[in-house]
Amino acid sequence: MIMKAIFRKIFKRVLGRFVNLVVKAGRDWENPGLIMSARALMATEMWNTFQPPIRLEDKEFRVYSQWGDDGIIQFLVKILCPQSKKFIEFGVADYFESNTHFLLVNNNWSGFVIDGSEENFLSMQS
């Protein structure tokens, strides 16, 4: 029952946001410094500790997400060990500031992204 409530909160938070930022053409899609910082945080004992009660706020970090969703998603992936490494994300704008971008870059996941703007779709292809 507790896990169900946690999942509801996470899905509302992660999937309930739509990215409004339009990244200017030519912006670097991968920031090695931020990625390495996130990986270092994930390697620390504090992040890896799994002692109830779990406070998702303590797991937050941001590389590509709008808030701290990158850290929360990484934590969930670690404890849930999903069989498939695929994602779907809606309303991604140009896909720079999104919830699944760190999974793509850091964890080598693949997925399907959707946005209603043709301009955003074309910026993702370049």
Buried (B, 14 or more C-beta within 10 A) or exposed (E): EEEEEEEEEBEEBBBEBBBEEBBEEEEEEEBEEBBEEBEEBBEEEEBEEEEEEBEBEEBBBBBBBBEBBBBBBBBBBEEEEEEEEEBEBEBBBBBBBBBBBBBBBBEEBEEEBEBEEEEBBEBBEE
